[in-house]
Amino acid sequence: MKKFAVFGHPIAHSQSPFIHQEFAGQFGIELSYERILSPLDGFRDSVSAFFAAGGLGANVTLPFKEQAHALVNELSERAQVCGAVNTLYLTEDKRLAGDNTDGEGLVIDLQRLMFIRPGDSILLIGAGGAARGALLSLLQAGCAVTVTNRTFSKAQSLAERFAGHGKVSAMPVSETGTTGFSLIINATSSGVDGAVPQIPLSLLNQSVACYDMFYRTGLTPFLQLAADNGVTRYADGLGMLAGQAAFAFRLWHGVLPDIAPVLIKLKQKMTS
């Protein structure tokens, strides 16, 4: 049986095993997919042991995506640009390779929701790993992206890093309230602590869509804030999770699964 896994710390909450088993069922593929809790100082050893025992591919979640980037022998172009890896696989000559499907998963979900079109103006809140993983794909989708962050210098650095890939700029949080955006994406981890990103409430109205890369049962704090201030189109990152998994699945198996039925089952599973 083909062996796959997801590495993280913590990892017990991961829905990836369920998602990949559902995808496999669409094609009659038999596989095992396990959660592996890697020690914070033992990621390299955990990955080496998994592939030495016959593992064929793995997903990587927090906090190991940057370590995975440094670990692999080969990187895709987007993984090089993002500086992070969320998918590990073996090349034909058994070299460990890395890719990043986070941005692709985000964009396919935004397109499913009809939240983006080429030429749209997006406010991306956050300048950490999640924002970095998303930015390239948003630019490649033809969107203009403004990065804002509590520490403005980090937003500037991120915008400069991606300047050659599309229309991207940085803006202090205090100045964002006077600019019209069609979509606001929260790429911070504020929701984990029950907090919301500090943005001008004037950004939130019926004409803007809001997307939170964080997900949980019920509205995230950011989406609750948006709904309370007149936003009617909003979604969390569960669809992005399924999307990035679908593109990782294609890397391993050569076929792209249908996300929609799995997303329905995933939502049912999380609310039951």
Steps between C-alpha positions, in 0.01 A plus 500: 500500500626848414607694809440872552494726806473851634763644736423770753514607865221489611339262251208319669253753356605444138224412254752395233462121551124525447541722192759280330305180565194664344706609198647150465151352498416701189762307304502163674846565642597314817726695733581563862527856627606565859555797725858522627574717802857606440710631789570870455872425482464173309324576172789393277531165680124441487487561125806284435353212700167522317651488151754233602204284607343523155310828516422648159382850587409728787332825583663746737312739725594740779764558615719305256443652154820705505700203630357286220618762251854467633487120514417398143735430208276661238254789518222606267518859378213610721651330806824687430316832478283435807786371713275227639397145411170332585533190277784247488540235232765277345635561150554211256857466625378497864613851588287687754318790334277775634213709367254750645133456409359744758457793262351283228254357753403850614441630148287205391281552808470874437401426141245242618350765727516760219698728731770590244537595137809620310561865580343489845662694784575287807608597850717225651530530878815341637857456385593159641517156345130481411512830312823400328348173382193675359646807334655351186181320396289811560731700275500226237119514505530857376408675824660813646600428859563748780678348800442646844636389834518622859877528448510698177863417420401133463228594252755705306748212492234258374384738227859558389564125488214447256534825304615320185195273490212744467334811636577499872550779753513555875286735708490584871189369673397855594479602132296206370162643603500757220561245224236292325568126483282230346637230733667496841698188594608434858830311489585559866468241776290736715200265493693230684496722809146625444628841388437702186749689282498870579361666185285810445133399519433730204646222283206275584178550303264326259724558198800304631549125543699364795700177518676355803776246434434373853202265544296352780144390576288815486621844398860596569547822701596688182194380309276578798640854498434523127142374533432740788607790277286430197710253299273240336755298299753321719665160536763325711800299386344153498467513122864605473596197710316272259645686202864476604442131579358442152807646331729300730299189405561577132875525563499151650245321282483695173126570523310799641208401726162669520508730801129587529359171640790466743449853627133424569594188697774687683259771616254233615777318687612815679150598612382154608 
